[in-house]
Amino acid sequence: MNVVTWTLGFLRPYRRPAAAILALSIVEVGLAALAPWPLKVIVDYVLSGLPLPEGLAAITPAAIAGSAVALLIVVVLAGLFIQVVSEVIRMIHTQMQVQVAQRVVYTLREELLAHLQALPLRHHVLTPTADSVYRLDADAHCVDDLIIGGVFPLLLAALNLAVMFVVLLYVNVTLALLSLVVAPFLFVCLRFYSRTMVDRAERVKALESTLIERAFETLSSVAAVKSFTRERHELARFSRTGDDTMQARLALTWQESLFSVVVTTITLAGTALVLIVGGQQVLAGTLTLGSLLVVIAYLAAVYDPLSAIAHASGSLQSAVASARRVRAIFDLTPEVLDDPDGLDATHIAGRIEFDDVSFAYRESEPVLDSVSFEASPGELVALVGLTGAGKTTIASMVPRFFEPAAGRVLIDGEDAARYSLKSLRTQIALVPQFPVLFTGTIADNIRYGRLDASDASVESAARAAHVHDFVTGLSHGYDTEVHEGGATLSGGQRQRIGIARALLKAAPILILDEPTSAVDAISEGAIFDTLRGLRADHTMLVIAHRLSTVRDATRIVVLDGGRVIAQGSHDELMRTCALYQKMCARLSLGGSFEDGAPVDELLQATS
């Protein structure tokens, strides 16, 4: 299926309006076929004094037929009526076209956003966010551009061509056949230019997406840009990409303009040829001047839409390129949230087991290598290791954001892949290191963990996360609006709101990725007191770098280079794991211990 056919498939829910548009097109073509005839009557039978044809004379009252002035007024009024009705029909036609096209665009955007959300997290990790936004915003207009700017005008031109050609055959066979001389030239021209224009349009789309990506990256990291005074550097990067985009756009525009000139020249040449031959026939007396004017008007009715399409060829090719980009997203395999054959995870206890799990974002870059450990309800299992050890990746595999390349992740003894994704994820509460806050109120952001939660439940979760006092101190309390990304809140406040959101969800599995890294020591202690109280009913998996977070964990799993190198309690690991000893000395205690410090000294300092 080509992209045009695929794009037209979005019209199916709007079959009736599309049929009405087609009917209006037929009426419009019919009125256009009538429009030149009043001029013929005026030129041939009013101004030139030729007798009216028998058919026209039979329907014209004698009083009007006998007076040239009366006949002139009646014919002019008839022509005016045809033109006004034609304009009204065209207005309704245009309004319906735009209405249908806009609805189709928004339908496509909804489906595209739903599909993007359903794609595995791997896709979003490897694909720039700006590229997805560009496809959702600019590329989604491909339906509008193809339908309004391409398919409907082409259908109207084809219908015009058929009707006008039949009438031209009736008026003059020779001139009708001459009007078709341009067709093969137009076809060859269209085939030649369309081959290269689509490729160039796709390149422009890719460069424009990169340009948006540059701007998005700069503005989303503006604090870092300012702190390093790299404004000029980022502007230079943006300018270089902008120059490439501009040059590609100019090259495409030049080709569009050249194509338009060629098509216009072909149609003008066709009109000139008909005018020469028709003029000779008028001079020879075999064709009236009015009939020649009808032929010229019909040629304009056929050639004008073709020229308009030629002038818009660049946007059409750009629309085809956009449709290809959008279709490429739909061709990606999404996650199946509601697998009818999947197990229902609603009543799981929450036991997690990693069985020889390996994983890589790219084949040449392994992240996890044969990882095995388990966490049972009532346990708090901490994952520790240096940066890049694979801790966050492990946490992301429990809710199946990523699937193992080898091995299995088991939930209550069943392969996690056997569960329905939606039911599994409803049983997992995740607190990332940098919680995402959405536009809305603080209450809305906490309630994101359970949309039907009452105000009392929201407040209870906020108290448990030690964010209630801060919120009530604001002028609007829980109804305080959160700015984009929570920019007006501190890191610790955002973390506590994220913790409150997770606690409100009340899921049996609770995963916390460095949940208190931006929280003061007093709040951290209070939060972990709350978590200890919840431990009996939850399986807790905590990623941590701070000793205060893990020292009383049921089990600590030490990772290095994507492998588990040790497991045990804090005291056990302090005696058996050199990496853990160094981490406690260097990271948790601020580097106050030298390499090779006695283990007893370390234990004493960290107890």
C-alpha positions in Angstrom: 0.0 0.0 0.0 1.5 3.4 -1.0 1.4 6.3 1.3 -1.3 8.2 -0.5 -3.7 5.2 -0.2 -2.7 4.7 3.4 -3.4 8.4 4.1 -6.8 8.3 2.4 -7.6 5.4 4.8 -8.1 8.0 7.5 -11.1 9.3 5.5 -13.1 6.2 6.2 -14.9 7.5 9.4 -15.9 10.6 7.3 -17.3 8.8 4.3 -20.6 10.7 4.3 -19.0 14.2 4.4 -16.5 13.0 1.7 -19.4 11.9 -0.5 -21.1 15.2 0.0 -17.9 17.0 -1.0 -17.8 14.8 -4.1 -21.4 15.7 -4.9 -20.6 19.4 -4.5 -17.6 18.9 -6.8 -19.9 17.5 -9.5 -22.3 20.4 -9.1 -19.4 22.8 -9.3 -18.1 21.3 -12.5 -21.6 21.4 -14.0 -21.9 25.1 -13.2 -18.4 25.7 -14.6 -19.5 24.0 -17.8 -22.5 26.4 -18.1 -20.5 29.5 -17.2 -19.0 30.3 -20.7 -22.3 29.9 -22.6 -23.9 33.3 -21.7 -20.7 35.0 -23.2 -21.2 33.0 -26.4 -24.8 34.1 -26.6 -23.8 37.7 -26.1 -21.0 37.7 -28.7 -22.7 35.6 -31.4 -26.4 36.4 -31.0 -26.6 39.8 -29.4 -23.5 41.7 -30.6 -23.0 39.9 -33.9 -26.7 39.7 -34.7 -26.7 36.1 -35.7 -30.1 34.4 -35.4 -30.7 32.4 -32.2 -30.4 28.6 -32.6 -33.8 26.8 -32.8 -33.5 25.2 -29.3 -32.6 28.6 -27.7 -35.2 30.4 -29.7 -37.9 28.0 -28.6 -37.4 28.7 -24.9 -36.9 32.5 -25.3 -40.1 34.7 -25.1 -40.7 36.6 -28.3 -40.5 40.0 -26.6 -37.0 39.2 -25.4 -35.8 37.5 -28.6 -37.0 40.5 -30.6 -35.0 43.0 -28.6 -31.2 43.0 -28.5 -31.1 45.1 -25.3 -33.6 42.9 -23.5 -31.8 39.7 -24.6 -28.5 41.3 -23.5 -29.9 42.1 -20.0 -31.5 38.6 -19.6 -28.4 36.7 -20.7 -26.1 38.9 -18.5 -28.4 38.3 -15.5 -28.4 34.5 -16.2 -24.6 34.5 -16.4 -24.5 36.5 -13.1 -26.8 34.0 -11.4 -24.6 31.1 -12.5 -21.5 32.8 -11.2 -23.0 33.7 -7.8 -24.4 30.2 -7.3 -21.0 28.8 -8.3 -19.3 30.9 -5.7 -21.7 29.9 -3.0 -21.2 26.2 -3.9 -17.4 26.7 -3.9 -17.6 28.4 -0.4 -19.6 25.5 1.0 -17.3 23.0 -0.7 -14.2 24.7 0.7 -15.6 24.8 4.2 -16.5 21.1 4.2 -13.1 20.2 2.8 -11.3 22.1 5.5 -13.6 20.7 8.3 -13.0 17.1 7.2 -9.3 17.6 6.7 -8.9 19.2 10.2 -10.8 16.4 11.8 -8.7 13.8 10.0 -5.5 15.6 11.2 -6.6 15.6 14.8 -7.6 12.0 14.5 -4.2 11.1 13.1 -2.5 13.0 15.9 -4.5 11.2 18.5 -3.7 7.8 17.0 0.0 8.8 16.5 0.3 9.9 20.2 -1.4 6.8 21.3 1.0 4.7 19.2 4.1 6.6 20.4 3.0 6.0 24.0 2.6 2.4 23.3 6.1 1.9 21.8 8.7 0.3 24.1 10.8 2.6 26.2 13.8 1.5 24.1 12.4 3.5 21.2 12.1 6.6 23.3 15.6 6.2 24.8 17.2 5.9 21.3 15.0 8.5 19.5 15.2 12.2 20.2 12.0 13.6 21.8 12.1 16.5 19.4 11.8 14.1 16.5 8.7 12.5 17.9 7.2 16.0 18.6 8.0 17.1 15.1 6.2 14.1 13.6 3.3 14.7 15.9 3.0 18.4 15.1 4.3 19.1 11.5 4.3 15.7 9.8 0.7 15.0 11.0 -0.5 17.7 8.6 0.4 15.4 5.7 -3.3 14.3 5.6 -4.5 17.9 5.2 -1.9 18.6 2.6 -2.5 15.5 0.6 -6.3 15.7 0.8 -6.9 19.4 0.4 -3.8 20.2 -1.6 -3.6 17.0 -3.7 -6.3 14.4 -4.0 -9.4 16.6 -4.0 -8.0 19.1 -6.6 -6.8 16.2 -8.7 -10.2 14.6 -8.7 -11.8 18.0 -9.5 -9.3 18.6 -12.3 -10.0 15.1 -13.7 -13.8 15.6 -13.5 -13.3 19.0 -15.2 -11.2 17.5 -17.9 -13.8 14.8 -18.6 -16.8 17.1 -18.8 -15.0 19.9 -20.6 -13.5 17.4 -23.2 -17.0 16.0 -23.9 -18.4 19.6 -24.4 -15.3 20.5 -26.5 -16.0 17.5 -28.8 -19.5 18.8 -29.2 -18.3 22.3 -30.1 -15.3 21.4 -32.2 -13.6 18.0 -32.6 -10.3 19.4 -33.9 -9.8 21.9 -31.0 -10.8 19.2 -28.5 -8.1 16.9 -29.7 -5.6 19.7 -29.8 -6.3 20.4 -26.1 -5.0 16.9 -25.2 -1.6 17.5 -26.8 -0.3 18.8 -23.5 -1.2 15.6 -21.6 1.8 13.4 -22.4 4.2 16.3 -21.8 2.6 17.0 -18.4 2.8 13.3 -17.5 6.5 13.0 -18.4 7.3 16.2 -16.5 5.5 15.0 -13.4 7.2 11.6 -13.5 10.6 13.2 -13.9 10.4 15.7 -11.1 8.4 13.7 -8.6 11.2 11.1 -8.3 13.8 13.6 -7.0 11.4 15.9 -5.2 10.2 13.3 -2.7 13.8 12.5 -1.7 14.7 16.1 -1.3 11.5 16.8 0.7 12.3 13.9 3.1 15.8 15.4 3.6 14.3 18.8 4.4 11.9 17.1 6.9 14.8 15.3 8.6 16.9 18.5 8.8 13.9 20.5 10.2 13.4 17.8 12.8 17.1 18.1 13.8 16.8 21.9 14.0 13.9 21.5 16.4 16.0 19.0 18.4 18.8 21.5 18.7 16.4 24.2 20.0 14.7 21.7 22.4 18.0 20.5 23.8 19.3 24.0 24.4 16.1 25.3 26.0 15.6 22.3 28.2 19.2 22.6 29.4 19.3 26.4 29.6 20.6 26.4 33.2 23.7 24.4 32.1 24.2 26.7 29.1 24.1 29.8 31.2 26.3 28.3 34.0 29.1 27.6 31.4 28.4 30.7 29.4 27.9 28.7 26.3 25.1 30.8 24.7 27.3 31.7 21.7 28.4 28.1 21.3 24.8 26.8 21.3 23.7 29.6 19.0 26.5 28.6 16.6 25.4 24.9 16.7 21.8 26.0 16.0 23.0 28.3 13.2 25.0 25.6 11.5 22.0 23.2 11.5 19.8 26.1 10.4 22.1 26.9 7.4 22.0 23.2 6.3 18.2 23.2 6.6 17.8 26.5 4.8 20.1 25.4 1.9 18.0 22.1 1.6 14.8 24.1 1.6 16.1 26.6 -1.0 17.2 23.7 -3.3 13.7 22.1 -2.9 12.0 25.4 -3.6 14.1 26.0 -6.7 13.1 22.6 -8.0 9.4 23.4 -7.2 9.6 26.7 -9.0 11.3 25.2 -12.1 8.7 22.5 -12.2 5.9 25.1 -11.9 7.4 27.1 -14.8 7.7 24.0 -17.0 4.1 23.0 -16.4 2.8 26.6 -16.9 4.8 26.8 -20.1 3.3 23.5 -21.4 -0.3 24.6 -20.6 0.2 28.1 -22.1 1.7 26.5 -25.3 -1.4 24.2 -25.4 -3.7 27.2 -25.1 -1.7 29.1 -27.7 -1.9 26.2 -30.2 -5.7 26.0 -29.7 -6.0 29.8 -30.1 -4.1 29.8 -33.4 -6.1 26.9 -34.9 -9.4 28.2 -33.5 -8.6 31.8 -34.7 -7.9 30.4 -38.2 -11.3 28.7 -38.2 -13.0 31.9 -37.1 -11.3 33.7 -39.9 -12.3 31.0 -42.3 -15.9 31.3 -41.1 -16.1 27.6 -39.9 -16.3 28.6 -36.2 -18.0 31.5 -34.5 -16.1 33.9 -32.2 -18.4 33.0 -29.3 -17.6 29.3 -29.8 -13.9 30.1 -29.7 -14.4 31.9 -26.4 -16.2 28.9 -25.0 -13.3 26.7 -26.0 -10.7 29.0 -24.4 -12.8 29.2 -21.2 -13.0 25.4 -21.0 -9.3 25.1 -21.5 -8.7 27.5 -18.6 -11.1 25.5 -16.5 -9.0 22.4 -17.2 -5.5 23.9 -17.3 -5.9 26.1 -14.2 -6.3 23.3 -11.7 -3.4 21.4 -13.3 -1.2 24.5 -13.0 -2.3 25.1 -9.4 -1.3 21.5 -8.6 2.0 22.1 -10.3 2.6 25.3 -8.2 1.7 23.3 -5.1 3.8 20.3 -6.1 6.5 21.0 -3.5 4.0 20.9 -0.7 2.5 17.8 -2.1 5.9 16.1 -2.2 6.6 17.4 1.3 3.2 15.9 2.4 4.2 12.5 0.9 7.5 12.7 2.8 5.7 13.5 6.0 3.3 10.7 5.4 6.2 8.3 5.0 7.7 9.5 8.3 4.4 9.1 10.1 3.8 5.7 8.6 7.3 4.6 9.7 6.2 5.2 13.3 3.0 3.2 12.8 5.1 0.4 11.4 7.0 0.1 14.7 5.6 -2.7 16.9 4.0 -1.3 20.1 3.7 -2.9 23.5 0.5 -4.9 24.0 -0.9 -3.6 27.2 -4.1 -5.6 27.4 -3.0 -9.1 26.1 -6.2 -11.2 26.4 -4.0 -14.3 27.0 -1.8 -12.5 29.6 -2.0 -13.4 33.3 -3.9 -11.0 35.6 -1.4 -9.5 38.1 -4.0 -7.8 40.2 -3.5 -10.1 43.2 0.2 -10.7 43.1 2.2 -10.7 46.4 5.2 -9.0 44.7 8.1 -11.5 44.9 10.7 -10.5 42.3 13.4 -12.8 41.0 16.1 -12.0 38.4 17.2 -15.2 36.8 20.4 -14.9 34.8 19.3 -11.7 33.1 21.3 -10.0 30.3 20.4 -6.9 28.4 21.8 -4.3 26.0 20.4 -1.2 24.5 22.5 -1.9 21.4 24.0 -5.3 20.6 27.6 -4.0 20.9 27.0 -2.3 24.2 25.9 -4.9 26.9 24.5 -3.3 30.1 23.6 -6.3 32.2 25.4 -9.6 32.2 23.8 -12.7 33.9 22.2 -10.8 36.8 20.6 -13.0 39.4 19.0 -11.9 42.7 15.6 -11.9 44.4 13.4 -9.7 46.6 10.4 -11.0 48.6 7.5 -9.2 50.2 8.5 -7.6 53.5 12.1 -7.1 52.2 13.9 -3.9 51.3 16.6 -4.9 48.7 19.1 -2.2 47.8 21.0 -2.0 44.5 24.4 -0.3 44.8 27.3 0.2 42.4 29.2 2.8 40.6 27.7 4.9 37.8 26.8 2.9 34.8 26.7 -0.4 36.7 23.1 -1.1 35.5 21.0 -0.3 38.6 18.4 1.8 36.9 18.2 -0.6 34.0 17.4 -3.4 36.5 14.7 -1.3 38.1 13.2 -0.6 34.6 13.0 -4.3 33.8 10.5 -5.1 36.6 7.7 -3.1 35.0 8.9 -4.4 31.6 10.1 -1.1 30.2 12.8 -3.3 28.7 12.7 -7.0 27.9 15.7 -9.2 28.8 18.0 -10.3 25.9 18.6 -13.5 27.9 17.3 -14.9 31.2 14.0 -14.1 32.9 12.5 -11.6 35.3 10.0 -13.5 37.5 7.1 -12.1 39.5 5.6 -14.5 42.0 7.4 -17.3 40.2 5.9 -16.4 36.8 7.8 -14.9 33.9 6.9 -11.2 33.9 6.4 -11.5 30.1 3.4 -13.7 30.8 1.5 -11.0 32.6 -0.8 -8.5 31.0 1.4 -5.3 30.9 -1.4 -3.0 32.2 -2.3 -5.2 35.1 1.4 -5.7 36.0 2.3 -2.0 35.9 -0.7 -1.2 38.1 0.9 -3.3 40.8 4.2 -1.4 40.6 4.9 2.1 42.0 8.1 3.7 40.7 9.8 6.7 42.2 12.5 7.9 39.7 15.5 10.0 40.9 14.1 13.0 39.1 10.3 12.7 39.3 8.4 14.2 36.4 5.8 16.8 37.4 3.0 17.6 35.0 1.2 20.9 34.4 -1.6 21.2 36.9 -1.9 21.5 40.7 0.2 19.8 43.4 -2.9 17.7 44.2 -3.2 16.6 40.6 0.4 15.5 40.5 0.1 13.4 43.7 -3.2 12.0 42.5 -1.5 10.9 39.3 -0.7 7.8 41.3 -4.4 7.0 41.6 -6.7 9.2 39.7 -9.8 8.4 41.7 -8.2 9.1 45.1 -10.0 11.4 47.5 -8.6 14.6 48.9 -8.1 12.9 52.2 -6.0 10.1 50.6 -3.9 12.7 48.8 -3.2 14.5 52.0 -2.4 11.2 53.8 0.2 10.3 51.1 1.6 13.8 51.3 2.0 13.5 55.1 3.8 10.2 54.7 6.2 11.7 52.2 6.7 14.7 54.5 5.5 17.2 51.9 2.3 18.2 53.6 3.8 21.0 55.7 5.4 22.6 52.7 2.3 22.4 50.6 0.0 23.9 53.3 2.5 26.8 53.6 1.7 27.8 50.0 -0.9 30.5 49.4 -3.1 28.0 47.5 -2.1 24.8 49.3 -2.8 21.7 47.3 -4.4 23.8 44.5 -1.1 25.5 43.8 -0.3 25.3 40.1 2.9 23.5 39.1 5.0 25.2 36.5 6.5 23.2 33.6 8.5 20.3 35.0 8.1 21.7 38.5 10.7 24.4 37.8 9.6 26.6 40.7 10.0 23.7 43.2 13.3 22.5 44.7 14.7 19.1 43.9 13.8 17.8 47.3 10.2 19.1 47.0 9.8 17.4 43.6 11.2 14.1 45.1 8.8 14.2 48.0 5.8 14.8 45.7 7.0 11.8 43.6 7.2 9.7 46.7 3.7 10.8 47.8 2.4 9.8 44.3 4.0 6.3 44.6 2.6 5.8 48.1 -0.9 6.8 47.0 -0.8 4.1 44.4 -0.5 1.5 47.2 1.1 -1.1 44.9 2.7 -4.3 46.3 6.0 -3.5 44.5 7.7 -0.3 45.3 10.8 0.7 43.3 12.7 3.8 44.4 15.6 5.2 42.4 17.8 7.3 44.7 14.5 8.7 46.2 16.0 11.0 48.7 19.1 12.3 47.0 17.8 15.9 47.1 16.2 15.7 50.6 17.7 17.0 53.8 18.9 14.4 56.4 15.9 15.0 58.8 13.3 14.6 56.0 15.2 11.6 54.7 15.1 9.9 58.1 11.4 10.6 58.5 10.6 9.3 55.0 12.5 6.1 55.6 10.8 5.6 58.9 7.5 5.7 56.9 8.9 3.2 54.3 10.0 0.9 57.1 6.5 0.9 58.4 5.2 -0.1 54.9 7.9 -2.8 54.4 5.7 -5.6 55.7 3.1 -5.2 52.9 5.5 -4.3 50.1 8.5 -5.6 48.1 10.9 -2.7 48.1 13.7 -2.3 45.6 15.9 0.8 46.3 18.7 2.2 44.2 21.0 4.1 46.4 24.4 5.7 46.7 24.0 7.0 50.2 24.8 4.8 53.1 21.9 6.0 55.2 19.6 4.7 52.5 20.9 1.1 52.5 22.5 0.3 55.8 19.4 -1.3 57.3 18.3 -3.0 54.0 17.4 -6.7 54.1 19.8 -7.4 51.4 22.3 -5.3 49.4 23.1 -6.3 45.8 26.5 -4.9 44.6 26.8 -4.3 40.9 29.9 -3.7 38.8 30.0 -3.4 35.1 26.5 -5.0 34.7 27.3 -8.0 36.9 26.4 -8.9 40.5 29.6 -9.3 42.3 28.3 -9.6 45.9 25.1 -9.8 48.0 24.5 -9.6 51.7 23.8 -7.3 54.6 25.8 -4.1 55.2 28.0 -5.8 57.8 28.7 -8.9 55.6 29.6 -6.8 52.6 31.9 -4.6 54.7 33.9 -7.7 55.4 33.7 -9.5 52.1 33.3 -6.9 49.2 36.2 -4.6 48.5 34.1 -2.4 46.1 31.4 -1.9 48.8 34.1 -1.0 51.3 35.5 1.6 48.9 32.0 3.0 48.2 31.2 3.4 51.8 34.5 5.1 52.5 34.7 7.3 49.4 31.1 8.0 48.5 29.0 7.7 51.7 31.7 9.2 54.0 33.0 11.8 51.7 36.3 10.1 51.0 37.6 10.2 54.6 39.1 6.7 54.3 42.1 5.8 52.2 42.3 2.7 50.1 43.2 -0.3 52.1 41.8 1.1 55.4 41.3 -1.7 57.9 37.8 -3.2 57.7 37.3 -3.0 61.5 38.0 0.8 61.2 35.4 1.1 58.4 32.8 -0.9 60.3 33.3 1.2 63.4 33.0 4.4 61.3 29.9 3.3 59.5 28.1 1.6 62.4 
